């Protein structure tokens, strides 16, 4: 089929769907998904589930044709389809008009059962709300985390390479911050694709500074990742869902991210989000995630916390200046290592600096270390990076592995010696 014929076919399909009162599914000429719009504010129930959107994972061999037919039969529109993971997010029709099967469009939570019965669907559930987990540089003396992890000593062996991109899956980044600006590569706003990745909340700017703030520039702070680049991927603004996060993860994986730092949390399973994580791992991206701030034990089945409890992800527990587990930090047998996460000084919007606490702060310490390892060993797989970080960690707590500290506190110097 020629390019002209393909677009003609899409135009005909759009006309047919429009005649049926269904918005056609957006398709991109490159095979990649088109931008997703954020859900309306206030569309989540008490459990943090969307009342207007549903994520759908299709079975192998099923695709856009089956998805469009299903959407039409149930009164949905396809908001976005990801060919990379054969999944989609559906928007409940805002007009409660009867459709061909006689089923009226209604709240997402009441129609999930119908989707799950469809032969083309492997999994379906309401979109779920995701939350944030909370040198000569003049503030280096205050950066106890960098000192505990022996970061500047590690730089003598591997200072990091600008070709290694650390994607910050977060609230965006302050694009003009003097300790970040020169290291920022093009990013993506998954919340509002037509807008920039400028951070308006501060969380993403803070985590970006921990991961890879410019070192030895006579200003502010340093980041663990040394010369590694920062790729801002904005997935949270006033609110977000697992569908938006999945979109950001897929985009970063498709645009050259080597590492993803994910200081976010979803306390439930999500087939679409999990497919996105596996897609990134399969593309060779090292995934690092915060353990969560509930002070609870994570369990992949009984008490899941995505993305950190997903297999292959480096889950990071937070410790304090005394080397103890932070009281707020989650823990559990899926944890890889611990890292400093209490009163961490880093970059803030407006060229400012300040402290924040949370497993959100522990995560980018380890993401930066992953960047150093990939700078030294560019051919390493995510599993090799994960193993190196775990085996080189400083043992804390019970000798050997334990669920409170994982394999111990991450040690940049020991890791880059491998």
C-alpha positions, 0 to 999 in steps of 0.5 A: 500500500502506498503512503497516499493509499494508506492515508486515503484508507484512514480518511475513509475509516474516519468518515465511517466512524464519524458517521456512527458518532464515534471519534476515529482512533488517532494513528501516526504515520510513523507507527507511533502513538499520537499525543494524549490529553489529560483526564478532566480534573475531578474524574477520580473516585475515592479509590483513585480510579477514573470515572471516564477512562479505561485502559485496555491491553489487547490480546496477541493478534488483535489490533486497531480494527478490533479495538475500534469495533469494540469501542463502537459497540460499547459507546467509547472513543479511542483516546490513544492506541500504543502499537508498541505494547498493543494497548490503549486508553478509552474515553467514555462517550460524553453523550449518553446516546444508545449505540448499536448494541443498545448499551448506553455510554456510562461511567467507566467503572460500570463498563469494565466488566463488559470489556473484560468479556471481549475476546480481543481484550487481555485486561481492562480496568479504569485508569488509575491515579498516580502520585508523586513520592515526594566538588567546587559547588558551594552546597556540596558540603551539605550534600551528605548523600553524595559523600556517603555514596563516594560520588566525586571519587567515582568520577575519577574513574568514570565522570559520566558521558553526555551521550547517556540520557537519564529520563526524568519521568516526573513533573518536568524540569526548570529549563533555565536553571543554571545547574541544569540548563546546559545538560537538558536534551529534548523531552516530552509533555505527556500531560499536555503534548502541545506545551513545554516540559517546564516544571511548575511544581518543583518535584521534577526539577529537584529530582533532576538535580540529584540525578545529574546537576552540573558539577564543578561549575562553581554553582549550587549542587552536583548530581550523581550522574556527572556529565550524563544528560537530562531528558525531561518527561512530564507526566504529572501536573495537577494530576495524572493516570497510569495511561499518561505515565505509560505514554511517557515511558514509551516515548522515552524508550523510543527517543533514546533514554538509557535510564529512567528515574521514576519517583512516582507511585501507583498502589495497584496493578496496571496491565498497560503500565506494566506493558510499557515498563516491559517495553522499555526493559526490552529496549535496553532501558535501565529502570529505577523507581522509588519504593514509596512513602507509606512506611509499608512493606511492598508486595507485588501481589498483596501490596503492589507499588508500581513501577518499583515492584515490577520485575527488572526495576531497581527499587530504591529505599530511602535512608537518612544521614545516619544511615537508617531507613527513613521512617516514611520509606516503604520496604520489602523483598522487591527492594534492590538498594537504599540511598539517601532520601532525607533533607536532600539539597537540590535544584528548585525552579527559578534558579533556587535550591532547597531540601526535600525528603522522600523516596523520590529523592533516593531514586535519582541518586541511583538513577545517576549511578546507573548513568555512570555505569552505562557511561563506562559499560555502554553495552550493559543490559538493564539486568547487568546494571541492576546486578552491579548496583546491588552487588557493590552496595554497602551492606547495612542492617542484617548481613547480606540481603534484607528487605529493610535496606535491600543489598545495602546503600548504593556506592558509586565508587564501588560500582564503577570499579566493576 
